[in-house]
Amino acid sequence: MQAIDPAPTFGSRFRAAWLLLAAGLTLAASPAHAYRMIQNDSTGRVTSGSLVTCSDAGGFTHWETRSIGWWHNTAGQGSGKATALQNALATWTSVTTADHVLSYLGTTAAGFVTDGQNSIGWGTGNGCSGSCLALTALVLQPGQVIVESDITFNSDHSWSTSGAQYDTEAVAAHELGHALGIHHTELTGTPRPTMYASYFGSGGRSLENDDRSAIACSENRYCTQYELEGSGFLFGGRLWADLYWGRLCIPTADVDVFRDGVKILTTTNDGYHNDRFYSSATSANYWVCEAGSTTWYDSDTCTNVVTVSF
């Protein structure tokens, strides 16, 4: 197994089993949680970073938005891979101790470039050749904030959706972990986490506790600023507003929901509320606060204000 250098590339590489054995890996040496995060103080496009713990004083790369979507370039071997990619996205979204929502946005002709949209595609070069299976690039703003992430699969290898080598869903799940700011785990035992540094087959499709702890760690350290998102529509003569917020950012079991300055209800802090009402208004302003913390608005206990149009 190749040594881990101070700033390894985040990607998937296949290594023969005898090399893993030669590295002297043992179950006894494996810590309970060995996940590591990506640390890189640069700005712009990066494909490498240091491995650090969640509590590292220097912090690590992270998103400041809850909902993140990727476009799929179906050129070449990208054709027929939509379901595999959707499954990989859903795997990370389903972590109950985290609030990130990863979505499949559809198809695109965009490539592995910085263009303001997250993309997944297949190609050669792009910094991923030879034994490299896939590579993730992060676009960073000051403070190690991720604003874009692109993933390229190496077309020099054959890609499968059936679990055969190389399994698209397993590698996509791994690369999406990098896209969320998670580096390779230092856990060497079994079952292997998705963020294990080497390809180990379709078993990488499903997350282990080490993987789930990594994304939970990120969200607990970098709460998405109480971020509230909303969308509205007219149905059955009533106005409907779907509201979503980062439930882990709000420490109370219940929250107060405000519409246009008036508290409309107290509800369970589950990250979602659907507001339905009759009105001739074309928009409404919403915010969510810790239950009982204010009768109007307090930036210390409330989310951002979001305007929902109908």
DOPA-740509 format. One record per residue (C-alpha): x, y, z negated. Coordinates in nm, 4 decimals, m for minus. Last residue first. Layout:
// DOPA-740509
[[X Y Z]] ...
***
This chain:
// DOPA-740509
[[m4.6275 3.2088 0.4425]] [[m4.2987 3.3673 0.3396]] [[m4.1181 3.2741 0.0189]] [[m3.8881 3.5319 m0.1359]] [[m3.6379 3.3802 m0.3781]] [[m3.5237 3.5393 m0.7033]] [[m3.2096 3.3803 m0.8481]] [[m3.2561 3.1469 m1.1387]] [[m3.3330 3.2542 m1.4926]] [[m3.1635 3.2290 m1.8312]] [[m2.8717 3.4711 m1.8126]] [[m3.0238 3.6798 m1.5320]] [[m3.3231 3.7546 m1.7521]] [[m3.6594 3.8239 m1.5870]] [[m4.0120 3.8912 m1.7165]] [[m4.1540 3.7290 m2.0294]] [[m3.8223 3.5729 m2.1240]] [[m3.6627 3.2639 m2.2773]] [[m3.9791 3.0652 m2.3498]] [[m3.8964 2.7891 m2.1018]] [[m3.5624 2.8439 m1.9283]] [[m3.6433 3.0486 m1.6210]] [[m3.7639 2.9963 m1.2626]] [[m3.8003 3.2685 m1.0001]] [[m4.0482 3.3431 m0.7245]] [[m4.1297 3.6362 m0.4953]] [[m4.4332 3.5996 m0.2702]] [[m4.5002 3.6439 0.1017]] [[m4.7799 3.7015 0.3550]] [[m5.0416 3.7900 0.0955]] [[m5.4085 3.7310 0.1710]] [[m5.4355 3.5044 m0.1316]] [[m5.5590 3.1665 m0.2469]] [[m5.3118 2.9532 m0.4427]] [[m5.0894 2.6472 m0.4283]] [[m4.7497 2.6253 m0.6004]] [[m4.5496 2.3043 m0.5562]] [[m4.2791 2.2608 m0.8172]] [[m3.9442 2.0847 m0.8106]] [[m3.6209 2.0490 m1.0092]] [[m3.7542 1.8142 m1.2782]] [[m3.7636 2.0717 m1.5575]] [[m4.1165 1.9872 m1.6725]] [[m4.3656 2.2703 m1.6334]] [[m4.4650 2.6033 m1.7844]] [[m4.7048 2.7962 m1.5633]] [[m4.7864 3.1070 m1.3603]] [[m4.5571 3.3542 m1.5335]] [[m4.6223 3.6870 m1.3608]] [[m4.3534 3.8990 m1.1955]] [[m4.4419 3.8196 m0.8361]] [[m4.4618 3.4463 m0.9114]] [[m4.2849 3.3125 m1.2187]] [[m4.2225 2.9483 m1.3146]] [[m4.1333 2.8757 m1.6771]] [[m3.9117 2.5743 m1.7374]] [[m3.9220 2.2643 m1.9562]] [[m3.6575 2.0216 m2.0875]] [[m3.4123 2.3084 m2.1338]] [[m3.0476 2.3134 m2.0210]] [[m3.1046 2.4618 m1.6747]] [[m2.8174 2.3927 m1.4399]] [[m2.8987 2.0213 m1.4252]] [[m3.2395 2.1025 m1.2757]] [[m3.0835 2.2753 m0.9769]] [[m3.3892 2.4348 m0.8189]] [[m3.6539 2.3523 m0.5609]] [[m3.9799 2.5373 m0.4894]] [[m4.2413 2.4370 m0.2319]] [[m4.4902 2.7186 m0.1790]] [[m4.8416 2.6613 m0.0450]] [[m5.0887 2.9340 0.0487]] [[m5.4496 2.8219 0.0709]] [[m5.7056 2.8108 0.3533]] [[m5.6539 2.4383 0.4043]] [[m5.2825 2.4848 0.4693]] [[m5.0626 2.7932 0.5002]] [[m4.6868 2.7476 0.4615]] [[m4.3990 2.8315 0.2302]] [[m4.0378 2.7424 0.1643]] [[m3.8264 2.7817 m0.1465]] [[m3.4779 2.7535 m0.2868]] [[m3.3653 2.8365 m0.6398]] [[m2.9990 2.8220 m0.7346]] [[m2.9406 2.8129 m1.1097]] [[m2.5840 2.9159 m1.0252]] [[m2.5051 2.5923 m0.8410]] [[m2.3501 2.4427 m1.1531]] [[m1.9811 2.3947 m1.1057]] [[m1.8621 2.1922 m1.4035]] [[m2.1723 1.9766 m1.4455]] [[m2.2153 1.9473 m1.0709]] [[m1.8611 1.8292 m1.0153]] [[m1.8717 1.5819 m1.3029]] [[m2.1984 1.4368 m1.1734]] [[m2.0331 1.3877 m0.8332]] [[m1.7417 1.2016 m0.9930]] [[m1.9533 1.0008 m1.2362]] [[m2.1519 0.8573 m0.9471]] [[m1.8346 0.7437 m0.7742]] [[m1.6918 0.5783 m1.0878]] [[m2.0272 0.4172 m1.1637]] [[m2.0192 0.2423 m0.8259]] [[m2.1659 0.3651 m0.4989]] [[m2.2962 0.1345 m0.2277]] [[m2.1757 0.1394 0.1338]] [[m1.8178 0.0590 0.0390]] [[m1.9099 m0.3083 0.0109]] [[m1.9335 m0.3025 0.3906]] [[m1.5624 m0.3668 0.4214]] [[m1.2618 m0.2899 0.2049]] [[m1.1103 0.0220 0.3663]] [[m0.8379 0.1718 0.1521]] [[m0.8343 0.4686 m0.0876]] [[m1.1215 0.3536 m0.3100]] [[m1.3856 0.6301 m0.3019]] [[m1.6680 0.3798 m0.2505]] [[m1.5707 0.2299 m0.5838]] [[m1.4247 m0.1214 m0.5920]] [[m1.6052 m0.3839 m0.7945]] [[m1.3381 m0.4699 m0.8790]] [[m1.0130 m0.3250 m1.0025]] [[m0.7918 m0.0484 m0.8664]] [[m0.9482 0.2651 m1.0113]] [[m0.7323 0.5603 m0.9123]] [[m1.0180 0.7048 m0.7119]] [[m0.9562 0.8880 m0.3881]] [[m1.0624 1.2537 m0.3825]] [[m1.4089 1.4017 m0.4410]] [[m1.4885 1.7516 m0.3108]] [[m1.8355 1.6814 m0.1683]] [[m1.6930 1.6325 0.1829]] [[m1.4515 1.3811 0.0306]] [[m1.7510 1.1794 m0.0928]] [[m1.9003 1.2198 0.2528]] [[m1.5887 1.0487 0.3873]] [[m1.6468 0.7417 0.1704]] [[m2.0175 0.7150 0.2552]] [[m1.9289 0.7521 0.6247]] [[m1.6718 0.4728 0.5934]] [[m1.9292 0.2353 0.4456]] [[m2.2016 0.3351 0.6908]] [[m1.9809 0.2977 0.9975]] [[m1.8509 m0.0499 0.9161]] [[m1.5269 m0.1340 1.0946]] [[m1.5334 m0.4286 1.0809]] [[m1.8691 m0.6026 1.0639]] [[m2.1420 m0.4682 0.8362]] [[m2.3982 m0.4501 1.1152]] [[m2.3504 m0.0823 1.2103]] [[m2.0150 m0.1365 1.3794]] [[m1.7278 0.0829 1.4955]] [[m1.4340 m0.0250 1.7092]] [[m1.1086 0.1630 1.6507]] [[m0.9362 0.4081 1.8872]] [[m1.2457 0.6246 1.8422]] [[m1.1162 0.7537 1.5078]] [[m1.4127 0.8921 1.3144]] [[m1.4185 1.2690 1.2548]] [[m1.5884 1.4425 0.9625]] [[m1.6534 1.8157 0.9307]] [[m1.7191 2.0128 0.6129]] [[m1.8201 2.3754 0.5784]] [[m1.8583 2.6323 0.2997]] [[m1.6560 2.4600 0.0276]] [[m1.5684 2.6912 m0.2622]] [[m1.2120 2.6501 m0.3849]] [[m1.2314 2.9879 m0.5669]] [[m1.1627 3.1806 m0.2479]] [[m1.3380 3.0258 0.0562]] [[m1.2682 2.6772 0.1834]] [[m1.3405 2.4913 0.5066]] [[m1.3049 2.1199 0.4381]] [[m1.1869 1.8633 0.6924]] [[m1.2611 1.4930 0.6586]] [[m1.0755 1.2175 0.8406]] [[m1.1681 0.8726 0.9641]] [[m1.0105 0.5361 1.0390]] [[m0.6423 0.6245 1.0140]] [[m0.4345 0.3206 1.1134]] [[m0.3076 0.4924 1.4282]] [[m0.4612 0.8371 1.4675]] [[m0.6470 1.0990 1.2638]] [[m0.5164 1.4554 1.2949]] [[m0.7944 1.5499 1.5366]] [[m0.6502 1.2922 1.7761]] [[m0.9163 1.0669 1.9160]] [[m1.2898 1.1174 1.8862]] [[m1.6103 1.0333 1.7015]] [[m1.8463 1.2751 1.5314]] [[m1.9875 1.4144 1.2088]] [[m2.0629 1.7862 1.1839]] [[m2.1097 2.0593 0.9255]] [[m2.1858 2.3965 1.0806]] [[m2.0085 2.7312 1.0605]] [[m1.7846 2.6756 1.3634]] [[m1.4583 2.5363 1.2298]] [[m1.3791 2.2519 1.4662]] [[m1.4233 1.8743 1.4878]] [[m1.6763 1.8934 1.7699]] [[m2.0141 2.0485 1.8345]] [[m2.2413 1.8819 2.0917]] [[m2.5134 1.8376 1.8317]] [[m2.7677 1.5864 1.7071]] [[m3.0053 1.5979 1.4127]] [[m2.9956 1.7601 1.0700]] [[m2.9240 1.4551 0.8529]] [[m2.9497 1.5595 0.4888]] [[m2.7515 1.5608 0.1661]] [[m2.9337 1.6791 m0.1464]] [[m2.7023 1.7554 m0.4397]] [[m2.8726 1.7346 m0.7775]] [[m2.6658 1.4848 m0.9743]] [[m2.7325 1.2345 m1.2540]] [[m2.9885 1.0457 m1.0450]] [[m2.7481 0.9689 m0.7608]] [[m2.9913 0.9151 m0.4713]] [[m2.8504 1.2024 m0.2638]] [[m2.5138 1.0247 m0.2408]] [[m2.6620 0.7062 m0.0955]] [[m2.9059 0.9049 0.1173]] [[m2.6180 1.0562 0.3168]] [[m2.4745 0.7099 0.3803]] [[m2.8141 0.5796 0.4893]] [[m2.8602 0.8705 0.7280]] [[m2.5172 0.8039 0.8774]] [[m2.5954 0.4360 0.9364]] [[m2.9350 0.5260 1.0802]] [[m2.7848 0.7766 1.3238]] [[m2.5057 0.5499 1.4533]] [[m2.6511 0.4454 1.7888]] [[m2.4219 0.6722 1.9914]] [[m2.1278 0.8154 1.7998]] [[m1.9004 0.5708 1.9795]] [[m1.8666 0.8137 2.2672]] [[m2.0739 1.1281 2.2194]] [[m2.3433 1.1179 1.9503]] [[m2.2306 1.4308 1.7650]] [[m2.4320 1.4277 1.4426]] [[m2.5129 1.7422 1.2474]] [[m2.4726 1.7487 0.8697]] [[m2.6830 1.9046 0.5939]] [[m2.6122 2.0358 0.2456]] [[m2.8762 2.1318 m0.0122]] [[m2.7506 2.2294 m0.3567]] [[m2.5273 2.5231 m0.2697]] [[m2.2137 2.6354 m0.4457]] [[m2.0056 2.3488 m0.3089]] [[m1.6861 2.2234 m0.4686]] [[m1.3095 2.2061 m0.4388]] [[m1.1220 2.1722 m0.7661]] [[m1.0409 2.3507 m1.0911]] [[m0.6953 2.4698 m1.1928]] [[m0.7538 2.3886 m1.5583]] [[m0.8095 2.0222 m1.4753]] [[m1.1209 1.8945 m1.6544]] [[m1.2537 1.6905 m1.3630]] [[m0.9183 1.5248 m1.3134]] [[m0.6877 1.6189 m1.0288]] [[m0.5696 1.4648 m0.7011]] [[m0.3992 1.7251 m0.4847]] [[m0.5290 1.8347 m0.1476]] [[m0.5349 1.7583 0.2221]] [[m0.7474 1.8211 0.5300]] [[m0.7781 2.1997 0.5072]] [[m0.9590 2.4721 0.7043]] [[m0.9642 2.8229 0.5584]] [[m0.8569 2.9331 0.2149]] [[m0.5892 2.7591 0.0141]] [[m0.6201 2.6775 m0.3559]] [[m0.6575 2.3034 m0.2935]] [[m0.7688 2.0550 m0.5595]] [[m0.9647 1.7499 m0.4572]] [[m1.1254 1.5569 m0.7437]] [[m1.0227 1.2290 m0.9019]] [[m1.2229 0.9301 m1.0174]] [[m1.0497 0.6989 m1.2609]] [[m1.3309 0.6199 m1.4968]] [[m1.2969 0.2972 m1.6968]] [[m0.9213 0.2849 m1.6470]] [[m0.7684 0.0066 m1.4331]] [[m0.4363 m0.1396 m1.5488]] [[m0.5897 m0.4635 m1.6692]] [[m0.7395 m0.5290 m1.3295]] [[m0.3994 m0.5481 m1.1687]] [[m0.2392 m0.3901 m0.8620]] [[0.1155 m0.5100 m0.7933]] [[0.1668 m0.3133 m0.4724]] [[0.2528 m0.6372 m0.2970]] [[m0.1052 m0.7490 m0.3357]] [[m0.2311 m0.4447 m0.1529]] [[0.0263 m0.5000 0.1195]] [[m0.0834 m0.8604 0.1537]] [[m0.4418 m0.7471 0.2054]] [[m0.3548 m0.5402 0.5131]] [[m0.4149 m0.1657 0.4986]] [[m0.6970 0.0235 0.6653]] [[m0.7033 0.3994 0.6205]] [[m0.9930 0.6222 0.5255]] [[m0.9526 0.9962 0.4954]] [[m0.8607 1.2745 0.2581]] [[m0.4992 1.3586 0.3334]] [[m0.2652 1.3288 0.0396]] [[m0.1217 1.6290 m0.1439]] [[0.1163 1.5021 m0.4100]] [[0.1823 1.1728 m0.2253]] [[m0.0014 0.8509 m0.2947]] [[0.2294 0.5648 m0.2021]] [[0.1376 0.3408 0.0878]] [[0.0000 0.0000 0.0000]] 
***
